[in-house]
Amino acid sequence: MIEEAKYYPTNPEEPHAKVLYELDNYKNPYNCFRQMGQPGRYTNPNNITRETHILYQPDNPGIVENQSVVNYQYKYNLRGYPVKINNAKLVYR
């Protein structure tokens, strides 16, 4: 998934929020948890390198009220899985 949109029940035509995902070409170790249903984090076969969160004005659909960006940097092992995210060590059990 590269985009997640949320809609108000009263206005299903225009989203009130979006999350845009950018991915790398490496293996996502969390993909095995896809039944947990968290879009993006567990459903993508690759790792999220950037999330852009967009919140639209409730009274003006399509007009951005707030936007934030989260970047993730990975260090990978030889098998193509991340062992560090933003300098935090990952431990697989």
C-alpha positions in Angstrom: 0.0 0.0 0.0 1.3 3.4 -0.9 -1.6 5.6 0.2 -4.2 5.4 3.0 -7.2 7.8 3.0 -9.8 8.4 5.7 -13.2 9.8 5.0 -16.0 11.4 7.1 -19.2 9.3 6.9 -21.0 12.5 6.0 -18.8 13.2 3.1 -17.5 10.1 1.4 -16.3 12.0 -1.6 -13.4 13.9 -0.1 -10.9 12.5 2.4 -10.3 14.3 5.7 -6.8 12.7 6.1 -4.2 10.8 4.1 -1.0 9.0 4.8 1.4 8.5 1.9 4.1 5.8 2.1 7.4 5.5 0.3 9.1 2.1 0.4 12.5 0.6 -0.1 13.4 -2.6 -2.0 14.3 -4.7 1.0 12.3 -7.3 3.0 9.8 -6.2 5.7 10.2 -8.4 8.8 6.8 -7.3 10.1 5.0 -8.6 7.0 4.4 -11.9 9.0 2.0 -9.9 11.3 -0.2 -8.7 8.4 -3.3 -10.2 10.2 -3.0 -7.4 12.8 -4.4 -5.2 10.1 -2.3 -2.1 10.6 -2.1 -0.7 7.0 1.3 0.1 5.7 3.4 -1.2 8.6 2.4 -4.9 8.4 0.9 -5.2 4.9 3.7 -4.0 2.7 6.3 -6.5 1.5 9.0 -3.7 1.8 10.0 -1.3 4.6 8.5 2.2 4.9 11.2 4.8 4.4 8.9 7.9 4.6 5.4 8.6 5.8 3.6 11.9 4.9 0.6 12.6 7.0 -1.9 15.1 5.6 -4.9 16.5 7.5 -7.4 18.5 5.4 -9.6 21.4 6.7 -13.0 20.0 7.7 -14.9 22.9 6.1 -12.8 23.2 3.0 -12.2 19.7 1.4 -9.0 19.5 -0.5 -7.3 22.3 1.5 -4.4 21.1 3.6 -4.6 22.1 7.3 -1.6 20.3 8.5 1.2 18.1 7.1 4.0 16.2 8.7 6.7 13.9 7.5 8.4 11.0 9.2 11.6 9.5 7.7 13.0 6.1 8.6 16.6 5.1 7.9 17.6 1.4 7.9 20.8 -0.6 8.1 20.3 -4.1 6.5 21.9 -7.5 7.1 23.1 -9.7 4.2 19.7 -11.4 3.9 18.0 -8.1 3.1 16.3 -7.5 6.5 16.7 -4.3 8.6 18.8 -4.7 11.7 18.6 -1.0 12.7 15.9 1.6 12.2 17.0 5.2 12.9 20.0 3.8 14.9 17.7 1.6 17.1 18.8 -2.0 17.1 16.2 -4.6 16.0 16.2 -8.0 17.6 14.4 -10.9 16.0 13.3 -13.9 18.1 
